[in-house]
């Protein structure tokens, strides 16, 4: 019986090895799902839907974009983690993939062991904005006021552990100044109270702040990236504006259940790279206010350990807790 069982195991292993290239050649032969663990209306949502629109006609298969929001991204991420590794469900996500471990203390999946990295798609910088009538005309003005009045100068965010919170926490860490955190449920609500003068400043996604900037209801002082934004080239970076070494650059990336064959991962990674290296994607990036920043499966896999540490360290620095 033992010998027979070993024969079955060996045969199954051989079949799996043989199946991988066959699966890659045949894949996809039915509908594919691009799942996001967050709500619509974000840079991630725009990128995911754009890529779905490119892939569907190329593959001659439907591509379904699903927003599975809840628990700061945990619900949708867990759903993908539990899917079979057949190449038909792909996770489009951001830093929450790594930060929730620390923010929540425990999550029902392992962000490393349960997933394979597929590609990094884009990087997203934020813009530091103040009300139009704010006395703060520069980043230095905010820092100086914070030093004179510790804990009195306030900033709004989309909640504890959000990109707006973490970018401000990094700002505090870089300047040595303690600001007052005022959390909201959404980025839009944080921006609304900022332009109304209820709080002194916020770090906002450009896509969220664009209309208010155009109307003159808020004023932009700097961007958080390591280089100037192609969408707002006249604005300095926070580092250029007097906070050396500061940068905050979020990411949008793709992961897949760990059991997915490597050749399917490579095939999809290559397809994503081809779609992103087009003038059409570059134009969308400029309009939406993010940066094309493609890394293929091999490069993104190599970068993941450092990214995980970076984002988890930011959570610890911020003191963020799940609320």
N, C-alpha and C positions, 0 to 999 in steps of 0.2 A: 504493500500500500504506500509506504514512504517513497519507494522508487517511482511508483506511478505518479504520486503527487509532485515529485521533483520534475518529472517529465512534463507535466502540465504547466508548472511554473516556468520552465525553460521555454516551452512553446509559446506561452503568453508573452514572455519577455521579447522573444524573437518577433512575434506578431506586432508588438508595440513599436519596435525599432523599424520594422518594414512599413508600418502604417504611417509614420511621421512624414516621409516624403510624399506618400500618396495623398495624405490629408492636405498637405501644402498645395499640391497640384490641383486638387478638387475644390479647395476652399476659396471663397465661400459658395455654397450651393443652395443657400436659403437665407432668410432674413437675418441681419446682424443687428445687435443692440449696442448703442453707445449710451452708457448710463452715467449720469452725473449725480453725485450725492448732495447737490444743492439746488436751490430754486432757479427759475429763469431770470433773464435780464442782466446777467453778469458777463464779463469778458469770456469766462470759461464757456458759458452757454452759447455766446456768439461764435466762438471758435469751433465748438462741437457741432453746431448746426451747419456751419459752413463746410466742415470736413465731411459730414454726412451727405450733404448735397453734392460733393465731389465724388465720394466713394460709390454711392448708389448706382449712378449710370456707368461708372467704370467697371463695377463688379456685375452689373445687370441683376442686382438683387436689392430688395428693400433694406434701407438702413433706418432703424427706429431710434430716435433720440428720446431717452426717458429721464425725467427729473425725479429723483427719489430723495427728496429732502427730509431732514429730521435729525435731531441729536447731533447737530454740528457736523453732519456728514457721515456719522457712524452707521445709520440705518442703510443707506445706499451702498456704502462700502462693504458692509457685512453681506449684503445680498450678492454682490459680485464675488466675494470670497467663497461663498457657498455654491457658486455655479460650477458646472462641469468645465474642465479645461479643454473645450472643443473649439475655441476661437470664435464663438458667436456672441459673447458678452464682454465688452471692454469698458474699463473704468476710466473716465475722464475726470481728473480731480486736481487739487492744489495742496498747499502745505498742511492742511488739516489731516491729510493721510498720515503725517508723522506727529503732529502736535497733539492729537487727541489722546495718545497714550499717556502723556504727562498731564494734559488739561483735565482728563476725566479719571485718571488713576488706573483705569482698566477698560479695555475694549474687547469685544467678542471675536477678535481676529488678530493675527500677527501681521502687521503691515509689511514685513519683510518676507517671512516664511510662506505666507499665504498668497503672495503675488509675485509676478515677474514684471520688471520694468520694461516698458515698450519704447517710449520716446518722451523727451521733453519737447513741448510745442512752442511755448512762448514764455516770456518774462513780463511781469506787470509791475511798473513803478506807480507810486501814489504821488499826489500833489498836495503840498501843505497850503491850506487856504484859510483866510480870515474874512470876517464880514467886510463889506465894502467901506464902511465908515470906521473900521478898526484903527486905533492909534498905532498899531504895529505895521510898520512899513517894510520890515525885513525880518529875516530869521534872527539876526542879532538882537532886534528889539524884543522879540519873544524871550530869548535866552536871558537878556539883561533884566527884564521884568520878572522872570521866574526866579532869578537869583536874589532880587530885592524883596520878593514876596513869595517865599517857598510855600507850595501847596495852594496858592491862591489863583494862579493863572490856569485856566481850565481848557481841556480838550475833549471833544466828543468822539465816540467810536461806535461801531456796530455791535458792541458787546465784548465781554471778557474773552480774550484769546483771538479776537478777530484781527484781520490784517491792520485795521486802523489802530487797534489797541497795541499790537506788537510793534508797529512802526513808531508809535509814540513812546513806547517803553524803551526801544532802542535809542530814540532821541534823548530821553532822560539819561540813559546810561552813558551816552556819548558826551553829554553836556554837564552831567553831574547836578542837574536841576530837577527838583521834584515838582511835577505839575499835578493838577487835580483831574482825575479821570471821571468823565461823565458818560456812562454806557447807555446806549439805546438798543432797540431790538433790530434795527436795520440801518444800513449805511445812509439811505435816503433820509431817515428821520434825524440822524446825526448831522447831516448836512443842512437840513431845514432849520434846526435850532442854531446852528453856527451862523447861517446868513441872517437869522433874526437877532443875533447878538446875545443869545442865551448862554453860549459858551464862547471862549476866545479863539479857538482854532480847531481844525481837524485835518487829518490826513485822509484824502478821498481818492477813489479811483477816478481817473480822468473821464471815463465814460459816464460816471454818475454826476460829476461836477461840471461837465462841458456846457450844458445849457445855462447854468447859473453864472458861469464865467463869461459866456458870450453876452448875457444880459447886463453884466456889470454889478450883479447883486453880491458877489463875493470877489475877493482878490487873491490871486495865486502868488506865493512868495518863492517857492522852490519845488523841485521834484526830488524824489527819494532815491533814484537810481544811481549807479556808479558813473553814468554819463547822462547828458541832457536828453530830453525826450524829443523824438522826431516830430511829435505832435505840437510841442510847445518849446521850440528850440531857443527862444529868447529867455526862458527861465533858467536860472542857475540850478545846479544840484544843491542839496543841503550842505554837502561837503564844501562846495565852492562858496557857499554863502556864510561860511564861518564855523562849520562843525567838522573838522578834519576827520577822515576815516569813516564818517557815517554813510551807510547805504542801506536801503531796504528794497529788495527786488523779489517779489513773489514769483511763483511759477505755475504754469498749467502743464499737466503731464498725463500720460496714459499708462495704466497698469492692466494686467490680465491675471486671471486665476493661475496659480503656480503650476498646475498640471498641463497647461497649454504647450503644445510642441514648439520647440525653439524655431523650427523652420517657418511655422505659421507666424510667430512673433516677428521674425525677420522680414517676412513678406509684407506684413502690415506696417512695420516700421519704415520700410523702404517706400511704401505707398504714401505714408504720411509725409515723409521727407519731400517726395516729388510734389505733393499738393502745397506744401508750405513754401517751397522755393519758387513761387510763381509771383508775377506782378500783381495778380488779383489778391492774393493773401497779403502781400506787402501793403497794398492800398487799404484793405480792411484793417490791418494793424494800425495804420496811421490814423484812420477815421475813429477807431475804437480806443486808441490811446494805449496800446500795448506794443511790445517789441517781439518780432520774430526771433526765436532763439532755439532752433532745432538741434536736438541731440538724438542720435539713433539708439537702438536698443543696447548696443555695446557701451557707448559713451554714457548713456543715462544710467545704466547699471553700475558703472564705475563711480558715478557721481552720487549715487543714492546714499551711501553711508555718511558722507560729509554733510549732505543736505539734511538727513535725519538729525544729526547732531546739532547742526546750526539752528533748526527750527525748534527743537526741544530745548536748547539752551535759551532761546528767546522767550519761550514760555516760562522758564524758571526765573529769568531776569525780570520779567514783567510781573511775576507774582499772580498771574491769571489763574482763576479757578472756574470750573464749570458752574454756571448759574441757572 
